[in-house]
Amino acid sequence: MQIMRDNDSKPTNAAFLTRRAKVADANQISALYKRVWDEYEKLMPRELRESRQPSVDEMREWMKRETYIVAAMGSEVVGVVGCRLMHGTCQLTHMAVDKPHRGLGIGTALVKEVIEFARSKKSHKIWLDTAPFMEEAISIYMKFGFRKSGYMSKHFWGLDIEFYELILTP
Ligand SMILES: CC(C)(COP(=O)(O)OP(=O)(O)OC[C@H]1O[C@@H](n2cnc3c(N)ncnc32)[C@H](O)[C@@H]1OP(=O)(O)O)[C@@H](O)C(=O)NCCC(=O)NCCS
């Protein structure tokens, strides 16, 4: 069964849809980031986790600067990703899918949306940073043709970071 909530929504499979985030979603997105980054207590420095766990007010501020796309199951926000346009590029930021809903293709659908968004804005490329142990996310980026373009040691509060990019223009 496909679910369509409003005109800018796209059905992506039987159980969820992706759509532009609304200000009214800030509450659920903030709670989702809290849950997801709390999972990384042992792997990520506290400062990094906290920098990715905005309060509702902070989330509203982020939404003024970046475009957010959510995956929703009914009224529940189960996934989110940000797109930050700068210097003719699009940075993919803060992708997260709620743990109970992983492995359903939601992350893949969100990355596809970011690619469509970046193309619509004529971005030359999409880039992102991630940690080497984020294997599920990296497998999605590679599937879409992203390549590893950099490595920074102890870049985020002592954590090594990898950069990936997908070139969109000739
Ligand atoms: C990364 C994340 C968003 C993926 O969401 P998802 O909805 O489960 O993604 P999908 O279902 O579309 O795809 C998951 C992929 O991971 C792959 N995968 C699962 N476990 C894996 C592992 N240990 N190593 C490599 N790939 C793995 C699956 O095979 C699947 O790829 P496939 O569809 O080609 O088979 C989700 O795991 C998450 O929120 N993780 C925590 C936060 C995070 O890592 N964010 C990204 C920061 S850069």
The ligand as a MOL file (V3000), in Angstrom:
LIG
                    3D

  0  0  0     0  0            999 V3000
M  V30 BEGIN CTAB
M  V30 COUNTS 48 50 0 0 0
M  V30 BEGIN ATOM
M  V30 1 C 23.0200 4.7340 7.8450 0
M  V30 2 C 21.5060 4.6210 8.0220 0
M  V30 3 C 20.8950 6.0040 7.8350 0
M  V30 4 C 20.9710 3.6700 6.9580 0
M  V30 5 O 19.5600 3.6620 7.0380 0
M  V30 6 P 18.7070 2.3960 6.4920 0
M  V30 7 O 17.3230 2.8750 6.3440 0
M  V30 8 O 18.9180 1.2170 7.3360 0
M  V30 9 O 19.3700 2.2100 5.0660 0
M  V30 10 P 18.9470 1.1900 3.9180 0
M  V30 11 O 17.9510 0.2290 4.4410 0
M  V30 12 O 18.5800 1.9870 2.7200 0
M  V30 13 O 20.3170 0.5020 3.5590 0
M  V30 14 C 21.1190 -0.0590 4.5290 0
M  V30 15 C 22.2880 -0.6630 3.8210 0
M  V30 16 O 23.2930 -0.9810 4.7810 0
M  V30 17 C 23.8200 -2.2280 4.4310 0
M  V30 18 N 24.4190 -2.7510 5.6350 0
M  V30 19 C 23.8110 -3.1770 6.7430 0
M  V30 20 N 24.7460 -3.5370 7.6540 0
M  V30 21 C 25.9510 -3.3190 7.0720 0
M  V30 22 C 27.2820 -3.4720 7.4890 0
M  V30 23 N 27.5850 -3.9320 8.7070 0
M  V30 24 N 28.2840 -3.1510 6.6560 0
M  V30 25 C 28.0190 -2.6710 5.4110 0
M  V30 26 N 26.7580 -2.4860 4.9610 0
M  V30 27 C 25.7470 -2.8050 5.7960 0
M  V30 28 C 22.6500 -3.0020 3.9350 0
M  V30 29 O 23.0790 -4.0920 3.1530 0
M  V30 30 C 21.9070 -1.9600 3.1170 0
M  V30 31 O 22.4330 -1.8410 1.8140 0
M  V30 32 P 21.6530 -2.5460 0.5620 0
M  V30 33 O 20.3070 -1.9410 0.5200 0
M  V30 34 O 22.4840 -2.1810 -0.6110 0
M  V30 35 O 21.6360 -3.9890 0.8760 0
M  V30 36 C 21.1410 4.0640 9.4240 0
M  V30 37 O 21.8220 2.8520 9.6060 0
M  V30 38 C 21.4990 4.9910 10.5650 0
M  V30 39 O 20.7480 5.8980 10.8890 0
M  V30 40 N 22.6700 4.7780 11.1830 0
M  V30 41 C 23.1090 5.5910 12.2810 0
M  V30 42 C 23.4380 6.9940 11.8590 0
M  V30 43 C 24.3730 7.0630 10.6820 0
M  V30 44 O 25.2320 6.2280 10.4630 0
M  V30 45 N 24.2170 8.1460 9.9010 0
M  V30 46 C 25.0410 8.4050 8.7520 0
M  V30 47 C 26.1230 9.3260 9.1550 0
M  V30 48 S 27.2530 9.6520 7.8050 0
M  V30 END ATOM
M  V30 BEGIN BOND
M  V30 1 1 1 2
M  V30 2 1 2 3
M  V30 3 1 2 4
M  V30 4 1 2 36
M  V30 5 1 4 5
M  V30 6 1 5 6
M  V30 7 2 6 7
M  V30 8 1 6 8
M  V30 9 1 6 9
M  V30 10 1 9 10
M  V30 11 2 10 11
M  V30 12 1 10 12
M  V30 13 1 10 13
M  V30 14 1 13 14
M  V30 15 1 14 15
M  V30 16 1 15 16
M  V30 17 1 15 30
M  V30 18 1 16 17
M  V30 19 1 17 18
M  V30 20 1 17 28
M  V30 21 1 18 19
M  V30 22 1 18 27
M  V30 23 2 19 20
M  V30 24 1 20 21
M  V30 25 1 21 22
M  V30 26 2 21 27
M  V30 27 1 22 23
M  V30 28 2 22 24
M  V30 29 1 24 25
M  V30 30 2 25 26
M  V30 31 1 26 27
M  V30 32 1 28 29
M  V30 33 1 28 30
M  V30 34 1 30 31
M  V30 35 1 31 32
M  V30 36 2 32 33
M  V30 37 1 32 34
M  V30 38 1 32 35
M  V30 39 1 36 37
M  V30 40 1 36 38
M  V30 41 2 38 39
M  V30 42 1 38 40
M  V30 43 1 40 41
M  V30 44 1 41 42
M  V30 45 1 42 43
M  V30 46 2 43 44
M  V30 47 1 43 45
M  V30 48 1 45 46
M  V30 49 1 46 47
M  V30 50 1 47 48
M  V30 END BOND
M  V30 END CTAB
M  END
